[in-house]
């Protein structure tokens, strides 16, 4: 009896005796858990195919397994050598190197060391290859003389300084290369010789060209989106197909089509010669340079600007403009003061889409860019598939990723990502 | 024409005879299973296009006819072969069985432990006269312990026959002579090859080229010579580009792989001629991926594909020279056009008067530093 009174005066309970608030919360929690369960496949997918590869790439740009793993005896022996002393290491280090060369040749790992060190000093690849071949017959001391006899390079101080410097499990040298810097033999950082500086220049060029391409897309895309949003439905449908058809066509096909159009014996030049705008000798160079990259990339990225713009413009009631006109604004003033500000969220969305896509563009500039129109991603691809210098490729890729993130944050500060509308 | 046909049939009779003789010896010494290995599907990585087609006809089809249990599937990703091979070996999941590679790449693959080692004399067939394989392949072709040479190709020059009136391109110096031979050139976008040519055109004897490139003045000299034509050069990256650029009239002179030029000139009748002086010889061949599951079958296939007759057969479909000395006399006529392939080979005496052999070792050491310098030079 007393129990019942207490229950009546206390909080509301459900039929099973639990307080209503608790029970409601439990129900909500379960709902949330169910909703979360639905997203688990996607999250797992993103984690495995997006987050993990990015972490692996970050790791590649600093990992340095070759020297510590494949020259273990030499690394241990070098511990007691002072690289700043200006004298060559002693007999024990040379003996350890001979041992490592012999083991490395047996296990076929010495080539990896040579290639790794060759990134820093040209000639190391053949030094390790040749010396490991000769090391087979080096069974008796003095090993120092034997190695130096095999190659004069073994009495160069900077070779040993390099090996000692790269004997850690991590290295900064890929990032230095990616920033046109290098280690000097004494371990300090200096600029690459001017005739080998390339990457900073390419980052700058990639940024500038991406900005220009984004600008071109806004200039060309805005009127088209406006037209699409304002003309009667039946024409708009047709026009929309004209925008979408190239969007659905393969990137390679469109790029190749531009080659046929733009080359100096191509359709556009033929036409210009035929109507007498340019002479036959003075055909325009529209491809294999920056112009080619600008034209082809602007065309390919244009739908990414038009579509968000269109979907935003579609939601702007025509009555707003009419209201502005009726209050005495000129057509232009009404557009500038009323219509244009309403489209800003669409411009924002289009800008970020086009800019981020163009900063990582690769196939199109490779085919139409010649030498002045290629971007940083072309060099990353080159290091991945041709030179096999994956550490440098990873360092360049990480820098590109960081650059995009920084720009995104700046964009968020200035424009505000919340104001962006994809449609 | 009749004469040609007769010659053709006589030749094919010889070929058929050789095939018969070959199969007779193998079948008498071993049962079918021992000759072919267990039934399996092999993934064969090559360059695609006309090159893969020539391998299909010369090697895969006859082998599959002989060994019905073996199926050979082509994968045309040799241009990324090294990178993908490394990814497969590092991941411990090797799905390829045989990869077609340039010599320089094969050296890297072997050094990195990505390829199986082979011994020419145990794994490859001797010449018909009994010469062991290690002596029958051209000297220096076994660039690493993992490499099985297949063909020798060259990077040489093609030019438009209608571009310079009656004048013919006759030397490497002409390529750099914008006054006598005006117009755009196409060169491959890499330092190796172009720097050697620049030095030779500048008067350096071909034998001294790599010594000169060891010095800073020599490198500067090469770049300066290239700079004289820099604004007239379109740089290509894919083998199919230069013949296309020539055919379109985009350029008047182009460096290109000789087989691609042959195809444009002879098979497609383009107004293009070849200039062979100082063609750069390079080798293409095979490596066996480290850890392939079908090594036994691959080795048996290779023993067949690299024998004297098979290497000669490939030259019926593409104008690349077989890597064996004993194959050279067996090179016959083009399989479809019936023309004599001998004069179109980069190794033909009249074409090979002055040639440069690509120095794989030197470039293995210097490629990276030159790449950076070359790209910096191009970009600015």
Interface residues (C-beta under 8 A of the other chain):
Chain A: X107 X108 X109 X110 X111 X112 X114 X115 X118 X119 X122 X123 X124 X125 X126 X129 X192 X195 X196 X197 X198 X201 X202 X205 X263 X264 X265 X266 X288 X366 X370 X371 X372 X374 X379 X384 X385 X386 X387 X388 X389
Chain B: X79 X80 X82 X83 X86 X108 X110 X111 X112 X113 X184 X189 X234 X235 X237 X248 X249 X250 X361 X364 X365 X366 X367 X368 X369 X371 X372 X373 X375 X376 X377 X378 X379 X380
